[in-house]
Amino acid sequence: MSLTVTIHDGLADIPAADWDATGAGRNPFTTRRFLLALEQSGSVGKGTGWQPAHLCARQDEVLRGVAPCYAKTNSQGEYIFDHAWADAFQRAGGRYYPKLQCAVPFTPVTGPRLIAPEAEVRRALLAAMMQICRQNGLSGAHVTFCEPDEVADGEAAGFLARKSQQFHWLNDGYASYDDFLAQLSSRKRKDLRKERARAQGFGGTIRQLRGDEILPEHWDAFWRFYQDTGARKWGRPYLTRAFFDLLHQTMRDDCLLVLAERDGQPIAGALNLIGPEAIYGRYWGAIEDHPFLHFELCYHQAIDFAIAHGLSRVEAGAQGEHKLARGYLPVATHSLHWLADPGFHGAVADYLDREGEAMEEQIAVLRDWGPFRRGEPS
């Protein structure tokens, strides 16, 4: 196969049908409409630390594969943490930034990254990443939250595999939330019933909104929630207000907005995106504090939706061992890393060997601590 790989500083010149047809359309976060909304809203681009540098592999002018890539001048908004690597390399006299990041910005969600049906095209995308780093003095290339099948392609190309962990809720064919509760130990079952009753008794109502049910004023309310959470967690929100307007225009059918309202006014909310097989919890915020309302809007309501719509899992984002008690089990996530400096690459390889063993042990221990009755789903 004769392939040409080109770099694009934005998605505006790539037709949506061509980009999504490579396989990018099977995950809401790798669709052209989502990535383009980040660019058009100014959430990525100049001054953000995320400069688009997307790769397109073509054969005879036909787009055969893509990789959403960015030149990074920091490690913010990635959720696969390499700050210690950057510090070590710079202490040794190297320059860690800029680097090449194949990822969906601000989105710790597993999905396709080397997006092509043929292994040969995926290998060409990986080779192009390494070549770009060598030719432009970048410290290395990183492919984060990639799919397990892509790990083998990366390792064959010389990338290092890294294993991390998230908490996902898995749908074991439940017909109702009570069916799910029946699989938990008696104490955990009682705890969650009390928690939901306490949360739902905050003095208002909880609504799930999707598609045309979501109105512009709902985004105004959610923006206030998001700003509060973003300011506390990151110093400043990653996404701009314009991003949510574009999300409304192009992706509201892919959104589930869960709002808590009191006296007719939204006081808290959680935003999810919906894929063919899963619902993805993304952002949450509130302007009033009520016990357990965060857990209700972000975790229990997502489970309700997944059961009602036959989705196989709920992915609730990065970190958070508090999710374990609510039926979210630890699962492995994957990333790939290639460092241009051979000595640095070798040092990171040694570190990842040790980290990987510890991560596997941690996942096993956390699964044993889960709320399920012994012998039930794990």
C-alpha positions as CSV (number, residue, x, y, z in Angstrom):
1,M,0.0,0.0,0.0
2,S,1.5,3.4,-1.1
3,L,0.5,5.9,1.6
4,T,1.1,9.6,2.1
5,V,0.7,11.1,5.5
6,T,0.0,14.8,5.8
7,I,-0.3,17.2,8.8
8,H,-3.3,19.5,9.2
9,D,-3.4,22.5,11.5
10,G,-7.2,22.2,11.8
11,L,-10.2,20.1,10.6
12,A,-12.0,22.8,8.7
13,D,-10.6,21.6,5.3
14,I,-11.3,17.9,5.9
15,P,-14.9,16.8,5.0
16,A,-16.8,15.4,8.0
17,A,-17.9,12.3,5.9
18,D,-14.3,11.5,5.0
19,W,-12.9,11.9,8.6
20,D,-15.7,10.0,10.3
21,A,-15.7,7.2,7.7
22,T,-12.2,6.1,8.8
23,G,-13.8,4.8,12.0
24,A,-13.6,8.1,13.9
25,G,-17.4,8.4,13.8
26,R,-17.9,5.4,16.1
27,N,-16.9,7.4,19.2
28,P,-18.5,10.8,19.9
29,F,-15.2,12.3,21.0
30,T,-13.3,11.5,17.8
31,T,-16.0,12.7,15.4
32,R,-15.1,15.7,13.3
33,R,-18.0,17.7,14.9
34,F,-16.6,17.3,18.4
35,L,-13.0,18.0,17.6
36,L,-13.9,20.9,15.3
37,A,-16.0,22.5,18.1
38,L,-12.9,22.5,20.2
39,E,-11.1,24.4,17.5
40,Q,-13.8,26.8,16.5
41,S,-14.6,27.7,20.1
42,G,-10.9,28.5,20.9
43,S,-10.8,25.7,23.5
44,V,-7.7,24.5,21.6
45,G,-5.3,26.5,19.5
46,K,-3.2,29.5,20.1
47,G,-2.5,30.1,23.8
48,T,-4.0,26.9,25.0
49,G,-1.1,24.6,24.9
50,W,-2.9,22.4,22.3
51,Q,-2.0,23.3,18.7
52,P,-3.8,21.0,16.2
53,A,-1.5,18.9,14.1
54,H,-3.8,16.2,12.8
55,L,-2.5,13.4,10.7
56,C,-4.2,12.1,7.6
57,A,-3.0,9.0,5.7
58,R,-4.1,8.8,2.0
59,Q,-3.8,6.4,-0.8
60,D,-4.4,7.8,-4.2
61,E,-6.2,10.9,-2.6
62,V,-8.5,8.6,-0.7
63,L,-8.4,9.1,3.1
64,R,-7.6,5.8,4.6
65,G,-6.8,6.8,8.2
66,V,-6.5,9.7,10.6
67,A,-5.0,10.5,14.0
68,P,-6.2,13.5,16.1
69,C,-2.8,15.1,17.1
70,Y,-1.6,18.2,18.8
71,A,1.7,19.9,19.5
72,K,1.8,20.3,23.2
73,T,3.7,23.0,25.2
74,N,2.5,21.7,28.6
75,S,0.9,18.5,30.1
76,Q,-2.4,20.0,31.1
77,G,-5.7,18.4,30.2
78,E,-4.3,15.0,29.4
79,Y,-5.0,12.8,32.4
80,I,-2.1,10.5,31.7
81,F,0.4,12.2,33.9
82,D,4.0,12.7,32.7
83,H,4.9,15.8,34.8
84,A,7.6,13.7,36.5
85,W,9.1,12.7,33.2
86,A,9.2,16.3,32.0
87,D,10.9,17.3,35.2
88,A,13.5,14.5,35.1
89,F,14.3,15.2,31.4
90,Q,14.7,18.9,31.9
91,R,16.9,18.4,35.0
92,A,19.1,16.2,32.8
93,G,19.5,19.1,30.4
94,G,16.8,18.1,27.9
95,R,13.8,19.9,26.6
96,Y,10.5,18.0,27.1
97,Y,8.2,20.6,25.5
98,P,7.0,20.7,22.8
99,K,5.9,17.2,22.4
100,L,3.4,15.5,20.1
101,Q,0.1,14.3,21.6
102,C,-2.3,12.0,19.9
103,A,-5.4,12.4,22.0
104,V,-8.8,14.1,22.5
105,P,-8.1,17.2,24.5
106,F,-9.5,17.3,28.1
107,T,-11.2,14.0,27.6
108,P,-10.0,10.9,29.6
109,V,-12.1,8.5,27.5
110,T,-10.9,5.4,25.7
111,G,-11.5,5.5,22.0
112,P,-9.8,5.0,18.6
113,R,-6.6,7.1,18.2
114,L,-4.9,5.4,15.2
115,I,-8.1,5.5,13.3
116,A,-7.9,3.2,10.3
117,P,-9.3,-0.3,9.5
118,E,-5.9,-1.6,8.1
119,A,-2.9,-2.3,10.3
120,E,-0.6,-1.0,7.6
121,V,-2.3,2.4,7.8
122,R,-2.0,2.5,11.6
123,R,1.7,1.6,11.4
124,A,2.1,4.5,8.9
125,L,0.5,6.9,11.3
126,L,2.8,5.8,14.1
127,A,5.9,6.1,11.9
128,A,4.8,9.6,10.9
129,M,4.6,10.6,14.5
130,M,8.2,9.5,15.2
131,Q,9.4,11.2,12.0
132,I,7.7,14.5,12.9
133,C,9.3,14.4,16.3
134,R,12.8,13.8,14.8
135,Q,12.5,16.5,12.1
136,N,11.1,19.2,14.4
137,G,13.0,18.6,17.6
138,L,10.1,17.3,19.6
139,S,10.9,15.2,22.7
140,G,8.5,12.4,21.8
141,A,5.0,11.2,20.8
142,H,2.3,10.1,23.1
143,V,-1.0,8.3,22.3
144,T,-3.3,8.5,25.2
145,F,-6.5,6.6,26.1
146,C,-6.1,4.4,23.0
147,E,-7.9,1.1,22.5
148,P,-6.3,-2.2,23.6
149,D,-6.0,-3.4,20.0
150,E,-3.9,-0.3,19.2
151,V,-1.4,-1.1,21.9
152,A,0.0,-4.0,19.9
153,D,0.5,-1.8,16.9
154,G,2.3,0.8,19.0
155,E,4.6,-1.7,20.7
156,A,5.5,-3.2,17.3
157,A,6.5,0.3,16.2
158,G,8.7,0.9,19.2
159,F,6.3,2.7,21.5
160,L,6.2,1.9,25.2
161,A,2.8,0.7,26.6
162,R,1.5,2.2,29.8
163,K,-1.4,0.9,31.8
164,S,-3.6,3.2,33.9
165,Q,-6.9,2.8,35.7
166,Q,-10.5,4.2,35.7
167,F,-13.8,3.1,37.2
168,H,-16.6,2.0,34.9
169,W,-20.0,0.7,35.6
170,L,-20.8,-2.5,33.6
171,N,-24.3,-3.4,32.5
172,D,-24.9,-7.1,33.2
173,G,-28.2,-7.1,31.3
174,Y,-30.0,-5.4,34.1
175,A,-33.7,-4.6,33.6
176,S,-33.8,-2.0,36.3
177,Y,-31.7,-0.2,38.9
178,D,-33.2,-2.6,41.5
179,D,-31.8,-5.5,39.4
180,F,-28.4,-4.0,39.7
181,L,-28.8,-3.4,43.5
182,A,-29.8,-7.0,43.9
183,Q,-26.2,-8.0,43.0
184,L,-24.7,-6.0,45.8
185,S,-24.0,-7.0,49.3
186,S,-26.9,-6.3,51.7
187,R,-25.1,-3.4,53.4
188,K,-24.1,-1.7,50.2
189,R,-27.6,-2.1,48.8
190,K,-29.1,-0.4,51.8
191,D,-26.4,2.4,51.7
192,L,-27.2,3.2,48.1
193,R,-30.9,3.3,48.6
194,K,-30.5,5.7,51.5
195,E,-28.0,7.8,49.5
196,R,-30.4,8.2,46.5
197,A,-33.3,9.0,48.8
198,R,-31.3,11.7,50.6
199,A,-30.1,13.2,47.3
200,Q,-33.5,13.2,45.6
201,G,-34.9,14.8,48.7
202,F,-33.0,18.0,48.2
203,G,-36.2,20.0,47.7
204,G,-36.5,20.1,44.0
205,T,-36.7,17.8,40.9
206,I,-34.2,16.0,38.7
207,R,-34.6,16.0,35.0
208,Q,-32.8,14.2,32.2
209,L,-32.7,16.3,29.0
210,R,-31.6,15.1,25.6
211,G,-31.7,16.5,22.0
212,D,-34.3,19.2,21.5
213,E,-35.2,19.1,25.1
214,I,-32.0,20.9,25.8
215,L,-32.5,24.7,25.4
216,P,-29.9,27.5,25.2
217,E,-30.8,28.6,28.7
218,H,-29.9,25.2,30.0
219,W,-26.4,25.7,28.6
220,D,-26.3,29.1,30.4
221,A,-27.0,27.4,33.7
222,F,-24.5,24.6,33.0
223,W,-21.8,27.1,32.1
224,R,-22.1,28.6,35.6
225,F,-21.7,25.1,37.1
226,Y,-18.8,24.3,34.8
227,Q,-16.9,27.5,35.7
228,D,-17.2,26.8,39.4
229,T,-15.8,23.3,39.1
230,G,-13.1,24.3,36.5
231,A,-11.9,27.1,38.7
232,R,-11.5,24.8,41.7
233,K,-9.9,21.9,39.9
234,W,-7.8,23.4,37.1
235,G,-7.4,27.1,38.0
236,R,-9.4,28.0,35.0
237,P,-11.9,26.1,32.8
238,Y,-10.4,24.4,29.8
239,L,-13.5,24.8,27.6
240,T,-14.8,28.2,26.5
241,R,-18.5,29.3,26.6
242,A,-18.6,29.1,22.8
243,F,-17.8,25.4,22.9
244,F,-21.2,24.6,24.6
245,D,-23.0,26.7,21.9
246,L,-21.4,24.6,19.2
247,L,-22.1,21.4,21.1
248,H,-25.8,22.5,21.1
249,Q,-25.7,23.2,17.4
250,T,-24.0,20.0,16.2
251,M,-24.2,17.4,19.0
252,R,-27.2,17.9,21.2
253,D,-28.6,14.6,20.1
254,D,-25.5,13.0,21.5
255,C,-25.8,14.8,24.9
256,L,-27.6,13.9,28.1
257,L,-27.9,16.8,30.4
258,V,-29.0,15.9,34.0
259,L,-30.3,19.0,35.9
260,A,-31.3,19.4,39.5
261,E,-33.9,22.2,39.7
262,R,-35.3,24.0,42.8
263,D,-38.1,26.5,42.5
264,G,-37.8,26.2,38.7
265,Q,-34.2,27.1,38.6
266,P,-31.2,24.8,37.9
267,I,-28.9,24.5,40.8
268,A,-26.7,21.6,39.7
269,G,-26.0,19.6,36.6
270,A,-24.0,16.9,34.9
271,L,-23.2,16.6,31.2
272,N,-22.8,13.2,29.5
273,L,-22.1,12.2,25.9
274,I,-23.8,9.1,24.5
275,G,-22.0,6.6,22.2
276,P,-23.3,3.5,20.5
277,E,-22.4,1.3,23.4
278,A,-21.7,3.6,26.4
279,I,-22.6,6.8,28.1
280,Y,-19.6,9.0,29.1
281,G,-19.8,11.3,32.1
282,R,-17.9,14.5,31.4
283,Y,-18.6,17.5,33.5
284,W,-20.5,18.5,36.7
285,G,-21.1,21.5,38.8
286,A,-23.4,23.1,41.3
287,I,-24.2,26.5,42.8
288,E,-25.8,25.0,45.9
289,D,-24.5,22.2,48.2
290,H,-26.8,19.3,48.9
291,P,-25.7,15.9,50.4
292,F,-25.1,13.2,47.8
293,L,-26.4,15.3,44.9
294,H,-23.1,15.0,43.1
295,F,-23.3,11.1,43.2
296,E,-26.9,11.1,42.1
297,L,-26.5,13.4,39.1
298,C,-23.2,12.0,37.9
299,Y,-23.3,8.3,38.7
300,H,-26.8,7.0,39.6
301,Q,-28.6,8.9,36.9
302,A,-26.1,7.7,34.3
303,I,-26.7,4.1,35.4
304,D,-30.5,4.6,35.1
305,F,-30.0,5.9,31.5
306,A,-27.7,3.1,30.6
307,I,-30.1,0.4,31.8
308,A,-33.1,2.1,30.1
309,H,-31.3,2.4,26.8
310,G,-29.4,-0.9,26.8
311,L,-25.9,0.6,26.9
312,S,-23.2,-1.7,28.0
313,R,-21.3,0.6,30.4
314,V,-21.0,4.0,32.0
315,E,-17.5,5.6,31.9
316,A,-17.5,8.3,34.6
317,G,-14.1,9.9,33.8
318,A,-10.8,9.9,35.5
319,Q,-9.9,9.0,39.1
320,G,-12.3,8.7,42.0
321,E,-12.2,5.7,44.3
322,H,-15.5,6.9,45.7
323,K,-17.1,5.4,42.5
324,L,-16.3,1.9,43.7
325,A,-19.0,1.9,46.4
326,R,-21.5,2.9,43.7
327,G,-20.8,-0.1,41.6
328,Y,-18.1,1.3,39.3
329,L,-15.3,-1.2,39.0
330,P,-11.6,-0.6,38.2
331,V,-10.6,-1.3,34.6
332,A,-7.4,-0.8,32.8
333,T,-6.8,2.1,30.3
334,H,-3.9,2.3,27.9
335,S,-1.5,4.7,26.4
336,L,1.6,4.6,24.2
337,H,4.8,6.6,24.5
338,W,7.9,7.1,22.4
339,L,10.8,9.3,23.4
340,A,13.3,10.5,20.8
341,D,16.3,10.4,23.2
342,P,17.3,6.7,23.4
343,G,18.6,7.0,27.0
344,F,15.4,8.7,28.2
345,H,13.3,6.2,26.3
346,G,15.1,3.4,28.1
347,A,14.7,5.0,31.5
348,V,11.0,5.4,31.0
349,A,10.7,1.8,29.8
350,D,12.2,0.6,33.2
351,Y,9.8,2.8,35.1
352,L,6.8,1.6,33.2
353,D,7.7,-2.0,33.8
354,R,7.5,-1.4,37.6
355,E,4.5,0.8,37.4
356,G,2.6,-1.7,35.3
357,E,3.0,-4.5,37.9
358,A,1.8,-2.1,40.6
359,M,-1.2,-1.1,38.6
360,E,-2.3,-4.7,37.9
361,E,-2.0,-5.4,41.6
362,Q,-4.0,-2.3,42.5
363,I,-6.8,-3.1,40.1
364,A,-7.1,-6.6,41.5
365,V,-7.2,-5.3,45.1
366,L,-9.8,-2.7,44.3
367,R,-12.0,-5.3,42.6
368,D,-12.0,-7.3,45.7
369,W,-13.1,-4.3,47.7
370,G,-16.1,-3.8,45.3
371,P,-19.7,-3.7,46.6
372,F,-20.8,-6.9,44.7
373,R,-21.7,-10.1,46.6
374,R,-19.0,-12.6,46.4
375,G,-19.1,-14.5,43.1
376,E,-21.0,-11.8,41.3
377,P,-19.8,-9.5,38.5
378,S,-16.1,-8.4,38.7
